[in-house]
Amino acid sequence: MTTDPNAIQPSELDQLPDRDPEETAEWQASLDAVTKAAGPHRAAYLMRRTLERAEGAGLALPKLLETDYVNTIPTSAEPAVDGDEALEQRITAWNRWNAAAMVTRGSKYGVGGHIATFASAAWLYETGFNHFFHGKEGDGSGDQLYIQGHASPGIYARAFLDGRIGEEQLDNFRREAGGNGLPSYPHPRRLPWLWEFPTVSMGLGPISAIYQARFNRYLTSRGIKDVSDSHVWAFLGDGEMDEPESTTALTLASREQLDNLTFVINCNLQRLDGPVRANFKIVQELEAQFRGAGWNVIKTLWGTAWDELFRLDTTGALVRRLREVPDAQVQTYQTRDAAYIRQDFFGKDPALAEMAKLLSDDKILECFHLSRGGHESRKVYAAYRAALAHKGAPTVILAQTVKGHTLGEGFASKNANHQMKKLSVDEFKAMRDRLELPISDAQFVDGQVPYVHPGADSPEVRYLQERRAALGGPAPARRVHPVAPLPQPADKAFTAFDKGSGSQNMATTMAFVRLVKDLVRDKETGRRWVPIVPDEARTFGMESLFPSLGIYSPMGQTYEPVDRDQLMYYKEAKNGQIFNEGITEAGAMAEFVAASTSYATHGETMIPFYIYYSMFGWQRTGDQMWQAGDQLARGFLVGATAGRTTLTGEGLQHADGHSPVIASTNPAALTYDPAFAYELGVIVKEGLRRMFGEGRPGEDQDVFYYLTVYNEPLPQPAKPSAAGVDEGIVKGLYRFNTAETAGLSPAANAPRIQLLGSGTAIHWALKAQRLLAEEWGVAADVWSATSWTELRRDAMEADEALLRGEERVPFVRQALQGAEGPVLAVSDYMRQVPDQIAQWVEQDYTSLGADGFGLSDTRDAARRHFGVDAESIVVAALAQLARRGEVQAAAVKEARAKYGL
């Protein structure tokens, strides 16, 4: 072999000087000697153990990202289970049975269901319920449990055993229309006394759990409530970890040392269609990912049946073989006989072949078919104890299981088991025998599998309830503790813009920030505001809040900020009020969900407002906004730099013309597109009253507000003095002015049109109003449409009332009643936004909007491009009037030429 004399040698890459080259050479020679004498496997073993010792001693060395494919906690180190293991075995058997029965019985209605997930994870849940998960009836807030969505049948089965639900509800699994059913998955809005967190939208559970754990620390650090005893448990699937949201915040959890958080990943090695990592090992991959992110990793892979095999492994051949076998082959072993396993697994290595001679076929099948760490309460108990004992970092438990465990050969480890919805009667009878349940053949009436309960006074039920009582009551459970309504802040903050801004230009984004600055000073409620921003605070003019409120950091501020001598310096604090999340809208939205549901989770009402680049809200994190609605969130989402034409120069990817359309699909979101600063005051005041104040009869408090605010500085007008303005702002429409009150003095018989505008578009409408009067002799009245969506919802409710025989006039029709001429609506969004109300407007109706992709240019050029500027509004208005014969058709052509359209 020829060595390139110019090549850089490894030693030259080391920036640390070698103080004792002779000692270094001795260490290297020792490694060479071991490799030569005992082989590379022994040398690698010694190196791993040495690195582990160095890591344990706190030496500054890179961490090992993977360990052997064995349990982190050996059998000899497992603590004794603090309870009656035999009773827990029977409780788990009953729950396995009723979970499978519930899904099978429901299959005749075609509603679906999942059996295999809970079958694999039963002990992961049961061990926690029996020993670790704190309920909400004790001190504090209890623990927060993020239950894997597909495991819900097992949770319902346990609630049935506990007496919290009955057979009728079990039989209405996935059939909710009758009012006494059970939702498919964890869903607080559908079953609010049981479920806290909606988790079946995969990937949202992990990120939400991380930010919930962080928010718990925030509440404690700010002195709102001491929730340091609360622990967050997130139950996840190994396939679910492929979702980007599942791992996007892992480093935040370790960076902030969230040892109040444990992930339990059910590694049954299967996703929905087949193996998670067919040709690789998902456990090893996840271990490296979590250890690299700074988490404490506990692997719980093998059951006690494997102890004999590991004792026989004097050469390390077994550990090496386990490390190299891909997941799909492990799955295959689960379904094959002992002869196949002897040949394919043990036959690959002479040392293993000799070991196999000492093992009976039954022993081999016990190990490869049944014995997994996640299926033994003692193994799971040890892992949970170790997780809670670990301080300074979050913990992930990688528990290996078999998907479909105990359901029989037709289910266990089969690729299709996620889609399999029922067992036959014979399969149930075999399952009964396997679980040793006292169920007779006579109980299968007309071929239907029975629900079975051991009795309210049975040892199993008494034990279950005693364990839960000792841990603080039932779990999972959602409790909304009685909380006094928040007092309404003084009107001064909300009316600050009623007189307008005079000659000062002000964007509505800045008006909102000024409003919040006043509200956080309120002595009663100010500390309950939770500002959330994804690294754009300066864009929105929020840097003035940094020194007064502080940015939350569990480390405080360990450095001197570069701008310390400035008035608005960058201030971090342990009790900081602002969440400045960095460039992660998903993280900011997860924080919003945690804060906006604190009234239920912790019995502490918080008022979050999450302000963000409008384009990167509903489009990017719409799934989490659905999650917020599912979880009964209360707070303010603020889409700043809103609209398709206001963000000059940024172009297509930043030009938001559709967020209100997406928002309108969420029943929990109240969507507003305010035009003026005083409208913001009215809307925020109403939002605080509705969500956090005294509720009105029949009013849904479990809503959140979505406000659009703009970055276009313009003079803010005074609030009109006419009656009903506040009501119109809240309901979605009011007349801002008429041609007469605008001082335009139209002729008595002048054609008239109604211009409806929202957000920044109202300024174009006001300019068009003047042009129409001065250049075309047309009188126009201008209306502010603060919420197209709320107008539509009110109108749909009126339609529904009509079907019930109740006469009710939609508010939009009431507001426009008697308004002369046609209606022309315009917004800085696609026409679909204002067109939401078209069918309920009695006048001739048409609209303008910014449909299509955005583009980079000036505001004026962009508005001309989309045909929404004042001149385009004039032409559209004249065209409407010409169709009605109220102006000459030639006027339309003349106007186009005049304005260069």
Residue, then its C-alpha position, 0 to 999 in steps of 0.5 A: m500500500t502506498t501512502d500519499p506523503n501530502a495526505i493529512q494524517p489523523s494525528e494532524l487533525d487533532q487540535l489538542p497537543d499530546r502531552d505524553p505521546e509515549e502513554t498514548a502509544e501504549w494505549q493504542a498498542s493495548l487495543d491492537a493487542v486485544t484485537k489480535a489476541a481476542g478478536p475485533h468483537r472483544a476489542a469493540y466490547l472493551m471500547r464501548r465499556t470504557l466509553e460508558r465508564a467515561e461518560g458515567a464519570g462525566l468526562a468530556l467525551p462524545k456520547l455513544l449514540e447506540t448501545d447493544y440491543v439489550n435491556t438497559i436495566p438488567t434483570s438483577a437490577e430490577p426493583a420489586v414491583d410494589g403491588d400484587e402482580a397476580l391481580e394486575q395480570r388478571i386486570t390486564a387480561w379483562n381489559r384485553w378481552n373487553a377491548a377486543a370485544m368492543v371493536t369486534r362487536g362494533s365491526k358489524y356496523g362497519v365503523g372500524g376500530h383497532i385491536a392490535t395496538f393496545a394488545s401490544a401496549a397493554w402492560l405499558y398502560e396498565t403498569g402506569f395506571n397501577h403505579f405511576f400516573h397521578g390523578k387529579e383528585g389529589d394535590g396539584s394538577g396530577d399527571q398529563l397523559y398523552i394516550q396513543g390514539h389507536a390504543s383507545p379501546g384499551i382505555y375504554a375497557r379499563a374505564f368499564l372495569d372501573g365502573r366509569i362507563g357501561e356496556e351501552q357505551l362500549d356498544n356505541f364505540r364509534r357511534e356518537a350520534g345517539g348521544n351515548g357513544l364513545p369517540s374513536y380516539p382521545h377527544p376532549r370535545r367529544l368526551p370531555w370528562l375523560w380525555e385531556f389531549p387529542t392525539v390521533s393526528m400522528g406526530l402532534g402528541p410528541i411535540s405537544a407533550i414537550y411543550q406541555a412539560r415546558f409550560n408546566r415549568y413556566l407556570t411554576s417559574r412565574g409563580i402562577k401555580d406550583v406544578s412541579d409534581s406533575h409529570v408528562w407521559a407521552f405514549l407513542g408508536d415507533g412508526e409515528m416517530d417518522e412524523p417531523e413534528s414527533t422529533t422537531a423539539l427533542t433538543l428543546a426538551s433536553r436543552e431545558q432539562l425537562d425531566n418532568l417528561t417521559f416518552v414511552i415508545n411502543c416499538n412493536l416494529q410495525r407501522l400501518d402497512g408493514p415493518v417500520r424499518a424492514n431492513f434496519k433497526i428502529v430501536q437503534e435508530l431512535e436510541a441514536q436520535f434521542r441520545g444525540a438530542g441529549w435524552n436519557v434512553i432506557k431500552t426495555l427489549w427482552g423478557t425474562a425468558w431471555d435471561e438464560l440465553f444471555r447467561l449462555d452467551t459467553t462470547g458475545a455472539l448472541v448480542r452481535r446477532l441481535r444487533e445485526v438482524p433487521d426488524a422485518q426478520v424479527q417479525t418473521y421469527q414471531t410467526r415461524d417454528a423452532a426449526y426455522i429459528r434454529q437455522d436462520f437465527f442460531g445457524k449463522d454463527p458456530a457459537l450460537a449453533e452450539m448454544a441452540k443445542l442447549l435450548s428446547d424448542d419450547k424455550i426458543l418459541e417462548c423467547f422469540h414468540l412471547s418474551r418481550g420487555g414491553h409485555e412484562s410488568r416487572k420490566v416496565y415497572a423498572a423502566y418507569r422507576a428509572a425514568l422518574a429517578h433520572k434528573g436533568a434530562p427527559t427520558v425516552i423508554l423504548a419498549q419492544t412489543v409484539k403487535g397483536h400480542t395475545l390475540g392469536e396466531g392470526f393477528a400477532s406480527k401480521n402485516a395486516n393486523h392494523q386493518m383487522k377489526k374483529l376476531s372470530v368466536d373460535e379465536f375469542k375462545a382461544m384467547r380466553d384460554r390463553l388469558e385464563l379468563p372464567i368465561s363459559d361457552a354459554q356466554f357467547v349468545d347467538g355467536q356474539v362475544p360477551y363483555v365480561h366484568p368480574g363484579a364491582d366487589s371483585p378483588e380485581v376491581r377493588y384493587l384497581q380502585e384502591r390503586r387509583a385512589a392512592l394515586g389521586g383518582p381516576a386516570p385518564a381524566r379531564r377536570v375543569h375546576p371551578v375558576a372565577p371569571l377573570p375581571q374585565p380590564a378597564d375600558k381605557a385600554f380598549t377605547a384608546f383608539d376610539k378617537g383615531s390616530g390623527s395625522q399619525n400613521m399606524a398599522t393595525t399590527m402596531a395597534f394590537v401590540r400597543l393594546v396588549k402592552d396596556l392589557v399586560r399592565d392590568k393589576e388583575t389579569g396582566r400576569r395571565w397574558v402569555p405572549i408567544v412569537p416565533d422569532e419575529a417579535r421585532t418584525f411586529g414591533m414587540e421588542s419594547l416588551f422584552p425589558s418589561l416582560g422578559i423572555y422566558s428561559p429556565m436558565g435566566q440570562t447567563y450573558e451580557p446582552v449586546d444591546r444592554d445599554q439600549l432602552m429595549y434590550y434583549k432580556e431573558a429571565k427565569n420568570g419571563q412572560i414572553f415565549n420567543e420560540g425561535i423559528t418554529e411555528a409548530g413549536a409556537m402553536a404547541e405552546f399556544v395549545a398548552a397555554s390555552t388549555s391551562y384552565a382545564t389542565h391546571g385550573e389556572t386561566m391563562i390568556p395566550f396570544y400567538i402572533y406570527y407571519s400570517m402566511f405561516g399559520w393556518q397553511r403551515t400548522g392548520d392541523q395543530m389549530w384543529q388540535a386546539g379546537d379539539q382540546l377546547a382551547r381559549g386564546f388569540l391567534v394573530g396573523a400579522t403581516a396579513g393579506r396578499t398585497t401588503l407585504t411588499g417585496e416578499g413575493l409568492q411564498h409570503a403573500d397570504g390570500h387564503s388563511p381566512v378560508i382555511a380558518s373558516t373551516n374550523p368550528a372553534a375559530l372565530t375569524y376577524d379581519p379588522a380594518f381599524a385600530y378601534e375595531l381591535g379594541v372592541i374585538v379583544k374586549e369581547g373575546l376576553r369576556r366570552m372566553f374568560g369572563e362571565g358566560r352567557p346562557g347557551e354561549d360556547q366559551d370553548v373557542f379561540y379568536y383568529l385576528t388578522v393585522y396588517n403592516e401597512p401604516l395608515p391614519q387610523p380614523a375615529k370610531p363612528s358615533a352611530a348606534g350599533v357600531d360595537e354590535g356590528i364589529v362583533k357580529g361582523l358588519y357595520r356601516f362605516n360611513t355614507a357618501e353624505t357623512a363622508g362629505l361628498s355631497p352626492a346629487a339627490n338622484a345619484p346612483r348608489i352602491q354599497l361597498l363592503g371592505s375588510g382589513t386593509a381593503i377598506h382603505w381602497a374602498l374609501k378611495a373608490q368612494r371618493l373617486l366614484a362621487e367626484e369623477w362619476g357622480v355615484a354615491a357609495d356607502v362604505w361598510s366594514a366587514t370585520s368577519w365574513t365568517e361570523l356573518r356566514r355562521d350566523a346566517m347558517e344558524a338562521d337557516e337551521a332555525l327555519l328548518r325547526g320552524e323558527e323565524r330568524v333573519p340573518f344579521v347580514r340581511q338585517a344590517l343591509q336592509g334598506a341599503e340602496g343599490p347593489v353590493l360590491a365586496v372586496s378584501d385582500y384575500m381570494r374572492q371566496v372569503p367575501d363570497q361566504i355571505a353572498q347567498w344571504v345578501e338580498q341586493d345584487y352582489t359581486s366581489l373582488g379579491a386577490d386570487g392566484f399566487g402572490l408576487s413581488d412588487t410594490r403594494d400599488a402594483a400588486r393591487r393593480h395586478f389583482g384588480v383590487d385597488a381603488e380604481s379597479i373597485v370604481v370600474a367594478a362598481l360602474a359595471q354593476l350599475a351599468r348592468r342595472g341600467e343606472v349608469q351608461a355602459a360607456a362609462v365602464k369603458e371610459a373608466r378603464a381607459k382613464y385608469g389604465l386598466 
